Amino acid sequence: MPPTFSKMKQFLALLILPTLLHSADLAIEKKSGVFQSFEGDGYDNWLVQGPAFGLGPSVQSPPGLDTPVKNYANESFLCSAHGGLASTGTLTSPEFIAPNTHINFLFGGSRQGVAFEILHNGKIIHSQTGDGDSVLRPRTCNIAPYLGKKIQIRFRDNSPNGFLIADHLTFLHYPSSEFPSATRNGSAYEPGLTSAGILPSLIIPEGLSARIFANHENSQLHSPTALSVAENGDLYIAETHRFRHGIFDNRMHLYWVLDDLAANTVEDRRKLHEKWQHKVPTKPFQEYSEKIRLLSDTNNDGKADQSKIFADGFNNLLDGTAAGVLAYNGKVYFACIPNLYLLEDTNNDGSTDTTDPFAQGFGVHISLSGHDMNGFAIGPDGRIYGTIGDRGLNITTREGLTYTLPDQGCSFRFEPDGSHFEILHLGLRNPKEIAFNEFGDAFTVDNNADLGDKCRIIRLIEGADSGWRINHQMMHTFHRQIGLAKQPNSIWMADHMWDLQNEHQPAWLLPPIAHLTNGPSGLTYHPGTALGGQYQGHFLICDYKGGPAASGIWSFRLEQHDANYILADASKFIWGLGATDIDFGYNGTAYITDFVNGWESTNQGRIISLFDQNEIPETRAIAQLFQDGFTHRSPKELLELLEHPDYRVRQRAQFALEKTPKALAHFYTKLISNNPVIGEFNPDNPLLPPLDSSSQFTLAGLHSIWGIANLARREQNQFATAALLALLSHNNAEYRAQAAKHLGESTLVKPDRLIAALKDESPRVQFFAALSLARLAKPQAFQPLLALAIHANDLNDPYLRHAATYALSRSATPNEIASLSGHALPEARLAALVALRHLRHPGVNRFLFDHNPAIRHEAIRIINDDSIEAARPALPP
């Protein structure tokens, strides 16, 4: 099927989907009538001409405006002083049908040379100017004569020394002066935060100190997007020089939207640029290169005194943003669409000797800027994890596996040498960095689509789908370019896919844990030491909104709840900084990349360091551990380091211990070292004594289990598998859960005990047991998994249901699963339907005639989804 036709088929399918807005949503929409809120990082499908309005709404007074903007709504507003007062330009909406009789909005600015205008058939039918200051005031315009007719809205600034400001356009059937208040209320105060004393707007936690580690003036730093701290304390900084200077997006070039939508490979994207080079020459795409900068503090004064380029030459026509970097074991992993790189400085001259990618094919679409690859994080399994946004991918791995996901973002992982790349979690829009908590679970934060949805904290689960497809954006932002006069109903919004768990969501969807941030970027997890320990157990997520006033870093904590997590608390960690990434140095210092301002590459940037003066002696010892390394240490010393309060120390000790002789015995000894050995030797594992099931949970024990699991997976060690099986009988639920989680990649042949774990009293154990059975694909697990799926539906637990149905899809043939369409229990039929969706199998058609309307509706949604390529049958009456 030709790519263009395939994509248009998806759109037509979505158009006939009978999932209209629910009455509650309609009531909200009629009450608010919001047409354009001027929130987010762009202007949607409005036409920008000239430099005056910049690339997106403002979050603070632009440099060209000396007085503060007052009385705007929410976080940001429209302003025409982006290029200074002398800049001119227009911002024009697409043509649309006037939906109501009154336009209400906030407006201000100069009295002459600027205007808010309404156009009909290209002619101005209404115009207003400002009041001569930077205060936004309510305005109303009666357009009753044009109700139901096509109009446009235009903001115009052709004054050489003037400006306009505007915000929050609404359509109502009456005049209104009620608008949301400014989120920040013009105040930098936050409980528990105080001025950092180094930048006017920066506030930090009380008791901590901050300094400027590096900036453009001293270190030539340029638009930093991500950073990573190496074992020796050096900082590797990903810099973007191509953002808007070689990296564009569809909002800037609407004429190529259909071609971009049709692209299925990176080569298709190359052909797109060649096709349109008469409008946008390809040469400028290659004028600037993304870079990795190496910063060093050689005299230990807390400031960078050496700066050099570690890697350069990423200026191919197809190259995207330098958005992910990880320094690990003397090597540097780099994410820059369309490639993943493993860089190495073999001669120690401070620059890489290798630039060949180990994986290619990322970034099928141009899409929206910033929807690139991000990363990285090291999992407890020793693999490296990353994410990519909905620019999509189409890659073939070293092992010959092909992954084709052109229209959605996902998370992925690979071995440190670049082998065994695999996809994990699907349906993401613009996910950012990954972070693991102390229990080895992975999380990211996904960006909103500016459709009224919110940013989402997401737990990354194998085989899971968060529901996003690029179609949701295309049909809203670019509906005219794909041939639709009106914006269709958004399935993403109508089915509340973005929202927390609710009754409107599809059964196959894995909902987010919580909503947090407005512009998520870098994510990390507190290592257990550093910053006085007051943020132990917390994630830190950068929230970048185009400028320091609305940007900073949030702290949040998650707690286990049944098979999943809940948000326990969230608060601002630091604020007033254009933060794009945060990473902890081994010296206890948190390093933060500061993009400073705007939505394009500039010759500005900073690295801010945050530290606790009183903690320096303790953290210096950790820094020395990493400088000295771990592989030369004795098993006895490594076992002691498994009890270290810093997660990173425990992890490196675990990895080093895995490579020692008798590693399994060392890990097993750690599990039983503080507990008496009872009973006889385990007949399934004659080399090891049985584990006392009453032994207490410790973090050292947890890392020991991970070490055993890695031996079972990487070395296919049957005795390590036996040790994991023994842990299924442990009295501690977390130990049982971890054993269940990792048995799926072990040498396990007989799954009986893992199947029995599906009935464990802990939902977390059940969850991981099901996911492992999905890996093992054992037919004898089919009926127990079906029982768990029915139980999950009774509990209305989408996480447990996902694990059960995902495993169900791999434990039987599609025909065996489809035969459940005649099962007496609707919960069983729903489980079968979701399992068939996992397989992308047309057997879902059987459920179109189910006598349960909820199951019929679910089947229709699945068939209309782009995941099922089978011919669509005639729908029943």
N, C-alpha and C positions, 0 to 999 in steps of 0.2 A: 504494500500500500504506500503510495507516495506520501512523504512527510506532511505536505501541506494539507492534503485531504484527511490524513489521520488526525491532525490537530483540529481541523474544522469539524470533523466528526465528533470530537470531544466537546466542542462548543455547542453543537446542535443537541448533543445528548444532555448537556447541562441545561439548555434552554427548555427542554420538555420536562425536566425534573419537577414533579409536583410538590416542591417544598417551599411554599410561599412563606412570607414573614408571618409569624404568629401574631395574634391580636395584641398581645402585650407590647411587642416591638412596634407595631403600627401606632399604638397609642403614644408611645414615647416619641416616635418620629414626628407625629402630627403636633405634639406639644412643643418640641424643641425647634423643628423646622430648619435644622442647621444645613446650610448649603456648602459653606467653606469655613472651616475653623482656623485655618492657617497654623496648624500644628504639624509636626513631622519634619522631615529633612528635604522636602521638595514641594513643588506646586502642583502635584498630580498631573492632569493633562492640560493645564493652562499654558498658554504660549508666552514665553519670556523673550522680550526683545530689548537689547541694550543692557548695560551693566548695572543700572540703578537698583534693580530688585534682587540682585544676587542670584544664588542657586536655590535658596529656600528661605523660609521665614526666619526672623531674627529672635534671639532670646535675650538680647540686651541692646542698648543703644549702639548702633554701628559706629566705627571710628569717625565717620563724617559728620556725626551728630553730637554736639557738645552737651546738650541737655538730656536728662533721663526721660525715657518714655514712661508715661503714667496711664493707669486705668485700662491696660490691655486685659484680655481674657486668657485664663489658663497659663500655659508656659511660654507661648511665643506670639508674634504678630508680624504683619507685613510692613516693610519699610523700604523706601526708595533711596536711602543714603548709603547703600553698600559700597559704592565706589567713591564716596565723598559727596558733598552737596552738589558738586558740578556735574555728577553723572546723571544721565537721562535714560529713559526707557519706558516701556509699557509692559503690563501684565494683563493678558486677555483670556477670559474663560472661553471654552468651546460654546458653540451655539446650543441653546437648550430651550425647552418649553417652560414658560413661566408657570410655576406650580401654585402660586398664591398671589394675593393682592398687594401685600406689603413686603418690601425688603427692609430689614432692620440690620444695622451694622454699627461698628465703632469706627470713628474717623477723626483724623487730625492732620496738621501739617501747615504748609505755607498757604497764604491767601491767593497767590497768583502762580500761574505756571504749572499747577498740579491739579488733578481732578479725579473724582470718582464718576464714571460715566456708564450709562445704560444705552445699548445699541439695539436697533431693530432694523433688519435688512441693511446693516452696515452704516446706518445713520444714527447720530446721537439724539436720543429722545429725553435724556435727563442728565444733568451734570451738577456736581457739588464740589466746592473747594474747602480748604482747611480754615482754621481759626487763627492761624499765625503762631501756634506753639506746638509742643510735643505732648499734649494731653489728648488722649482718645476720649471722644464724647459720643453718646448715642445719636444716631441719625436714622431717619425713616423716609422711605420713598414709596408713594402710592402708585402702583403700576396696574391698577384694576383694568384700564382699557386694553392692556396687553396680556391679560390672563389667558392662558392656553395658546399664546403665540410664541414664536421663536425670538429670543433675545440673547444678548451677550452682556457681560459685565467687563469693564476695562478700567484699570488704574493707570493713569498717565502722569508722567513727570517729564516735562520738557523745559524746566527752569534751570538755568545755569548755577543758581545758588539757593534752590529751594528743595523741599522734600515733602513726602506724604507718608502717613502711617494709617493703618487700617487693621481691623480684626473682626472675626466672628460674624460672617454674613448669614442671616436667617431669612426664610420665607414663611410668613404667617398671614392670617386673614385679618390682622389688626396691628396697629402700631405698638411697639414694645420697646422699653428702655431697660429691660432686665437682661443682663449678661453675666456669665460666670466671672468671678473675681480672679485676679492674678494669683496663680498658685503660690508664688514666692512672696507676695505682699511687700516687695521691696526691702525685705529684711534678710540679713545673713545669719540671724541667730538660729541655732538649733540646740536643743538640750544636750548637754554633755560635750559640746564642741566649743572651741575657742579659736581666736585668731592665731594663724601660724606665724605671723610677723614677717613673712618673706614675700608674699603677694597680697595685694589689697583685698582680694575677695576670698582667699583661701582660709577655711576654718577646719580644724583638726581635733581629734580627741584630746581632752584635758589630760595632762601628764606626759604627752608625747611631744617630740620635737621634729621639725622639718627643716630641710635645707634644699637648695638647688644643686643637684649633683652635676648636671650638665645642661647647657643651652646652646642656642645657635651661635651666639657671639663667641663663646669659648671653645665649643666642640663641633661647630658646623652642623649641629643637629637639624634635621629637616623633616617636618611632618611625621613624627613617630607614631606607628600604629600598634606595635607589639614589642615585647622584650622578653629576654630570658637570661637568667644569671647562671654562669658557668661555675664549675666546681672550684675554680681558682679565684672566683670573685669578679671576673670580667663580665661586662654586660654586652649582650648582642641585641641590637636594636633594628627592627624592621622599619625602613623608611619608605614612604610613598612619594615619588616624584612625578608619577604619571596620573594621579587622581585628578580628573578633568583636563589633563594635559597629555592625552593618549589613552586614557580610560574614560569612556563616556557611558551614557545609558540611553535607553529608548525615549525618555522624556525630552531629550535634546534633539532627537532625530526621528520624528514620528513616521516618516515615510518608509523606514525599513522595518517597522514593527512586524508585519506579516512574514517577512523573510526571516526575522529573528525567531518568530514563533515556529516556523517550519524547520528550523535547524535541529538536527539530531546528533551531530558530531562537531568537534572543534573545527574540522575541515570545512564543514558547512558554514561556520561563522567566518572563516577566512574568505570563502567565496562571496559571502554577503558584503564584506568590506570592499572586495574587488569590484563587485557589481555597482556599488554606490560611490566609488572613488571620484566620480565626476562632481559629486556634492561634497564629499569629505575625503580629500586625498589621503592615501595611506601613509605617505612619508611622515607627516607630523606625529603619527602614532609611535614612531620609532625614534623620536628626538630625545626622549627622556628615559632613564632607566630606574627601575626600583633598585634599592640597595640594602645591604645589611651593614650597619656600622658597629665597630668594636670599640667600646669605651673601657678604659682602665683607670683605676686609682692606685698608682704605683707607690705613693708616699703615705697612704692610709690616713689622709686628712678628711675623708668623706666627700671628696669632689673629684670628678674625672680630670686627669691631667694628660691623658693620651687619648687621641681619637683618630681612627683610620677606617677606611672602607675594607670590610672583610670580604664582601662579595658584590659584584656589579655585573652589568651586561644583560639585565632582564628587561630588554626594550624591544622584544619581538612584537610584531603587529598584534598578536593574540594575548600578550602578557597582561595579567590583571594586577590587582593590588598586592603588594607585599604585606600579608596580613597574619602570618603565623611563623613563629621562630621558636626553636627549642635547642638549647645547648645541653648535650648529654653525653657523658663518657668521652669527651674529647672530639665529638662530632656535632654538627649543626644541622638540624632538620629545618627545612624552609618550605613554606606553602605559598606559591605564587601561581595562580591560574595561568596556563593550563597544566602545570607540572608540580610534582612533589620532588624535592631535592634532598640528598644526603651529602652535605658539604664537609670537607676535611682539610685542615691545614697540616700537611705532612712534614713540611720543613720549618714549621714554627716561625714563619715570618709575619704572622698576623693577617694573612689573607688566604682564601681557599685555593686549593690546587685542582679541585674538581667541581664541575658545574653540570654534569650530566644528570638528568632526572631519572629517578627509579620508577616513577609512575606518571603516565601522561593521559590526557583526555578529559581534564576537568574544565568546566566552563563552556558548555555547549551553547548557551545563550549569552547575549549582551545583557539582557534583563535590566535590572536597576543597579546602579553603582553601589559597591560595598557588599553585595551578596556573593562574597568570595569564599575561599578556603580559610579556615581559622584553626587554631590549635595552639599548642599540643598539650597532651597530658600523658603521663606514664601510669599505666594501670598496675594493679597488684600482680597481674599475670606477666608483667614485663613487656607487654606490648604497648605500642604508642597509638594514641587515639586522637582523632581530629574531626572536624566538621566542614561541610560545604553548604552554601546557600542554594537558592533555587536557580542559579545559573546552570546547575545540573552537571552530569558527567556521563561519559560513555567510554569506558576503559576496558582493557584486557590486561589481566594480571600476569606476573611472571609465570604463574602456573597454568596459564591458558584460560582462566575463567573470565567471562565477559559480564560486566555490569552496565546496564543501560538504564539510566535514570535521568532523562533529559529535562524533566519538568518539575523537579522537586529537590529540596535539600535533604541531607542525610548526615549521619555520623558513620565513621569508619575506623578501622584499626589495622595495624600491620606489625610485623616483627621488626626489631631494631635494624636489621639488615635490609629492610624494605620488602621482604618476602611475605607471602600469605596475606595479601591485602583482602579485606572483606568488609561488606556493608553491614551495619547493625540496625539503626533506627531510621525509619523513613518519614516522609511527609513534613519536613521542616521547611521554614521559609528563609530565614536569615539567621541561623544559629551562630552563636559566638563560641568562645573558648569552652573547653571541657574541664571539669574539676571532679576529683574523686574525694569522697569523705573517708573517715577512718574505717568504715565497714566495707570499702571497696566498691561502692555504688557510684555510678557516673551521672553527672548532671550538666545541663547547659541552660542558657537563657536565650529564647528565640524572640526575634523582633516582631512588632506588630505591622500591619499592612496599611495603616492610616485609613481604615474603613470603619472605624469606631470600635475596633478590637483592641486588645491590650497585649503587652509583652508578657511572655510566659516562662516560668521556671519549669523545665522539663527533665524528667528522669529518663535516661537513655536505656532502652531495653531492646534486646535482640528480637527482630521481627516485628517490632511495634510500628505503628503509623500514627502520626499526629495530624494527618488530614490535609496539609497544605499542598496545593498544586499551583503552578504558575498561572493556570487558567483563571484562578480567583482574582489575580491582579490584572490580567489582560482584559477580562470582561468588564472590569470596573474602570480602570485608568485609561485603557486604550480601546474602549468599546467601539468608538467611531472607526478606528483604524482596522478593526476586524469586521466592519460592515454592519454594526448595530447602531441604529439611530438613538436608542435610549439605553441607559444602563440597565441591564437585567438584574433581577434579584440575585444577591450574593448567597450562594450555598454556604460559603464559609461563615457568613453572618446568620443566615436564616436557620441553619442547623446548629448554631452556637458551637462550632467546632473549636474555636479559639478559647471558649470560656471554660470555667471549672466544670466538673462533672455535672450534667443536667439531663433531663429527660428527652431533650430534643436531639441529642447527639447520636450519630450512628453507633451501632453496637461494636463495630470493628475499631472504632477510634480509641486511642489512649489519651485521655484528657490530661492537661497540665496539672501540676501540683498547686501553683499559685500564680498570681499576677504581681509583677514588680518591674520597675524601671520604665523609661520611655525610649531610651536609645542604648540598649545593652551592648557592651563591648567585651573587654577582657574579664575573665573570671578566674579566681583562685580560691584555695581553701587554706585556712590558717594551719600552719604545720604543727602546732602544739607548743612551740616556743616562739619567741619574738613578740614585740610590742607589749611586754609585760604580761603576756598570757591572757589579757582580758578579752581577747576575741577568739579564744580557743573554742573549736567546734563550730565556727562561723565560716560561711562563704563571703567573699568580697567580690562585688560585681560593679564594673565601671558603667556609668550611665552618661553617655555623651550626647548632648543636644545642640551642638553647633557653637557653643561658647561657654565660658566659665560660669556665668550667672545661673544657668539651669543645669549644670553638669557637676558630676562628682562621683563618689563611690558609695554604694549601699552595703551594709552588712546584714546578712540574714542567716537564720539557723533553721534546720529541718529536723524533725523528729520522726522516728519510725512509727507507723500506724498501720496495723494489719500487714498487708502485703506491700504497702507503699509508704509514703511519707506525707507529713503535713507541715505547713509553714508555722514554726513556733514563734518567731519574732523577726522583725526587720526594722532597721533604722539607718539614718545617714551616717556613714563612717567618716568621710571627709566631704566637703562641698566647696564649690567655687573654683573648680579646676576642670579644664577640658580633658579629663582622663579617658584614655583609650585602652590601657592595659595596666595590670599590676602583677608583680611577682616578688616573692620573698627571697632575699639573699640569704646565704648560709650564716651570715654574721648577724642575723636578726633584724636587718633593715628591710623595710618594704620599699620597693622602687616602683614609681608610677610614671608612665609616659603621658605627657601633656601635649596634646595637639594644638593647644592654645585657642584657636578660633576658626570657624568657617567649615566649608564643605569641599575644599580643594587643596591641593598641595601648595605649600608656601615655604619660604625660607625662614620658618620659625618653628620652634619646638623646645621642649624642656623635659628633663628627667628630675622628678622630685623624689627625695628620699625621706622616709618617715621612720623614726626609731625611738627607743626608750633609752635614755642616757644611763639609767641604773642597771640595764641588762647587759651592757657591753661585755663584762668579763665572762659571763656564762656563754654568751653566743659566740665569742671568739673561739672557745673550745670546739664548738660545732663547726665553725669555719675551718679550723685546723684539721678536723676529721676529714672533711671533703677535699681539702688540699692534699692531704697525705694519701687519700684513697682507701679502698676497702678490700681489694682483692688479695693483698699481701697479708692480711690479718689472719690469725689462727681461728679455727672453729670456736674455741672457747671464748675468744674476744668477740667474735661475731654473735655468738649466742647471748652474751651480755648486752650487746648493742641492740638486740631485739627488744629490750626493755626500756630503751631510751625514750624520753618524753617527746622527742621530735619525730614526726611521722617519716620525714625524708631519711633520717638516720636509720630507722627501723627498716625502711624499704631497701636501702642500699645494702644493709647488712644481710637482709633476706636474700637479695639477688646474689651477693657474693657467696653466701653459705650454700646456695643451690649448686655452685660449681665446685664444691669441695668433695673429696672422697667421703663416702659414707654419709652423704648429705641427708638422706632419708632418716637414718638413725639419729642424727643431730637434731633434726626438727622434731622427731617423735619424742626424743628425750626431753626436749623443752616443754612439750605438752604434758609430760608426766613428772617432770623434775620435782615439783612441789607437792606431789600426791603419791600415796602408796600404790604399789603395783599389786593388783589383786587377781586371783584366779590362775588358770593355766595359760600357757601360750596359745595364741589364736591359731587354730589349725589352718585357716586360710592364709596366714602370713607367719610362718614358723620363725622368721628372723626377728620379729618384734613381739614384746609382751603386750597383753591386752591393755587397753586404756581404761583407767578408772572413770566410770561414767559420772562420778560426783566431782571431778576436778573443776576448779573455778575458771570462769572466763577471764582472760587477760589479753591485752593487745599483743603481747609477745606470742601468746598462743594463736591468735588470729593470723599473724604473719607466718607462724609455723605451718598452719593449715595451707596458706597460700604457697609456701615453699613446697610442701608435699604435693599440692595440686599441680604446680608447674612441672614437677618431676614426672607426675603421671601423664601430663599432656605432652611435654616436649620429648621426654625420653621413653614414653610409653612404658613406664615402670609399673609392673603389675603389683608390686608390694606397696607402692604409693597408693594405687587404687584400692587395695585392701585396707589401708589405713583410713582412707576417706570413707569407705563403707563402715568401718568400725565407729566413726564419728557420727553416723546416722543414729546411733543409740545413745548419744551423749545427753546428759540432763539439761545442758544449756542450749536454748533454741538457736542462738546465733551460730554456735559451732555446727549444729545440725544443718542450718541453712547454708553455711559456707560449704560444707561437704556436699550437700545436694546440688549446689550451684556448679561445682567443678567436676562432678562425676560425668557430666555430659561430654567432656573432652578427655576422658581417661580411657583405660583399656577395658572398662566394664563390659562384660559379655552378658551376664545374667542380670536383668534389671529388676528382679523381684523386690529387693529391699528399697530400691529407688521408687518403684511403683507403690510400695507400702507407705513411703513418705508422703504420698499424695493425701493421706488421711492423717498426717501429723496434726497435733493440736495447734501448731503455729501456722498461720496463713503465709508467713514469709518462707517457711520450709516448703509448704505446698507449692508456692510460686516458683521457687528455684528448682524443685524436683520436676515440675512440669517442663520448664525450659530445658533442663538437661535431657529429659526424655524426647524433646523435639530434636535435639542433636543426635540422639541414639537411634531414633526411628524404629522402635520395636513394636511389632504388631500386637503383642500381648498387652501393651499399655493402652490400647484403644478404648476398651470399655471403662477402665478406671479413669481415664482422662475425660471421657464423656460424662461420667458421674461428677467429676470435679467441675466441669463446665456448667452442668446443671446447678450444682451447688453455688458456683460463682454468680450465676444469673439470679438465683434466689437471694443472694446477699447484695446484689446490685454492685458487685465489685469489678470494675472494668479491668484492673490489673490482673487479678486472678483469672478472669475470663480470657484475657489475652493469652496468658501463659498456657491455659488449658486448650484453647482452640488452635493456637499456633502448633502445639505439640500434636493435637488431634490431626491436623493437616498432614503431618509427617509420619503418622503411625498406621495409616491405612491407604488404600487406593482411592482415587477420586470417586470411583463408582460406589465403593463401600460407604464413603461419607455421604454421597448424594442419596443413597438408599434410605438415609435417615429422614428424608422428606416425608416418609409415612409414619414416623415415630409418634406415639400417642402424646408425648409431652412437648408442649411448645418450646420449652427451654432447650430440649434436645435438638429440635429442628433449628432453632436459632443458632445453637453452637455449630451445627453442621453447615449452615449457611455462611457463617463467619469463617469457618475452616476452609470452605471452598473459595472464599475470597482470598485467603492467604495463598491459595494455589493458583489464583487468577483463572479459575476453571469455569467453563460455561454451564456446569451443572447447577449453578445458582438459578438458572431459568426455571428449574422445577418448583422453586418456592414462590414463583409469581402467582400460583394458584392456591397457595396455602389458605385455609379457612380462617386463620388468625390475621386480622388486618395489619397488626404491627409487623408481622413477619413479611407479609406481602410488601409493605412499605419499605422495609429494610432491603428486600430483594430488588425492588425498583431502584433504590438509591445505589446499590452495588452495580447493577447492570448499566446504569447511566454514568458510573464512574469510569475514568479513563483506564482503569486497571483490567477491565474485561474486554478483550478484543473480539469475542465471538459476535456473530450477527445478532442484533437485537430482535427478539420475536415480537409478534403482535401482542400488545398488552391486553389482559382480560378486561371485560367491562366492569 
